[in-house]
Amino acid sequence: MAVPVVPTALLDELQEVALRVATGAAHLLQTYSAIRLEHVDTKSSPTDLVSEADRASEAYIVSELRRVRPGDSVLSEEGSSHDGTTNISWVADPLDGTINFVFQIPAYSVSLAACYDDVPIVGVVIDPSRQETWSAALGRGAWCNGTPCHVAAGRSDLATALVGTGFSYLTERRAVQASLLSRLLPAVRDIRRIGSAALDLCWVANGRFDAYYESGLHYWDWAAGRVICEEAGAQLATLPGDIVLASTPELLAPLTDLLVRAQAEAETEAAGRL
């Protein structure tokens, strides 16, 4: 994908808007207590939840974007999307990690990206539980709470890599993911499953993880995290099986080889059970 040339003033504006709107949404989420949520519904499966907090955060994000950037388009997870008339589009996940939020597990986030001609150029991910604000803009680096962040240096051995992942809410996809995981786990240091793809990507960006992969992500899951990762020096790839991979530059090739091989074996195994 070609790197766009973005006017400086526009990039400044989009950074400011993204940070302000995402921060407001994160503050809104903090007003909701999981123990008093009254409206928790299911989406793609009985385990895929959406709450009133998701909807309130999305309504705030969309309302604010329409107020300050009325001509832009918006793509958001819970359906409040609309087309615009400019070449700027926004991709929002108003609450990434709803299961964690509902079960009072402190690992969820607000994720907001601005795209120029469909290429993400600004990303903001806010972790209310840890009070961490991750941000990045094209060519300007990545930051966590105002401090520059970079991928892990000197950890290039696959056998000692700490790798994050996530799982689908669809039974058929989960079966393949479990089979792939059984092939990957012996080859790396360990696996972590946090429950928020946006946070997983940010954790690659500052070296908490050496890599992260997951299949079946939606664009709102990783658009903002992609900008943060790439500006922190990570490399991203999309692999067979609809897998998104982010890692240190040194680990991209060996992890790609391992995941492609493991995915093919997992799919064959799953087909044999049908």
Sequence and secondary structure as in RCSB ss.txt:
>XXXX:A:sequence
MAVPVVPTALLDELQEVALRVATGAAHLLQTYSAIRLEHVDTKSSPTDLVSEADRASEAYIVSELRRVRPGDSVL
SEEGSSHDGTTNISWVADPLDGTINFVFQIPAYSVSLAACYDDVPIVGVVIDPSRQETWSAALGRGAWCNGTPCH
VAAGRSDLATALVGTGFSYLTERRAVQASLLSRLLPAVRDIRRIGSAALDLCWVANGRFDAYYESGLHYWDWAAG
RVICEEAGAQLATLPGDIVLASTPELLAPLTDLLVRAQAEAETEAAGRL
>XXXX:A:secstr
       HHHHHHHHHHHHHHHHHHHHHHHT  GGG   EEESSSTT EEEHHHHHHHHHHHHHHHHH TTSEEE
ETTS  B  SSSEEEEEEEEE HHHHHTT S  EEEEEEEETTEEEEEEEEETTTTEEEEEETTTEEEETTEE  
  SS   GGG EEEE   SSHHHHHHHHHHHHHHGGGSSEEEE S HHHHHHHHHTTS SEEEEES  HHHHHHH
HHHHHHTT EEEEETTTEEEEE HHHHHHHHHHHHHHHHHHHHHHHHT 
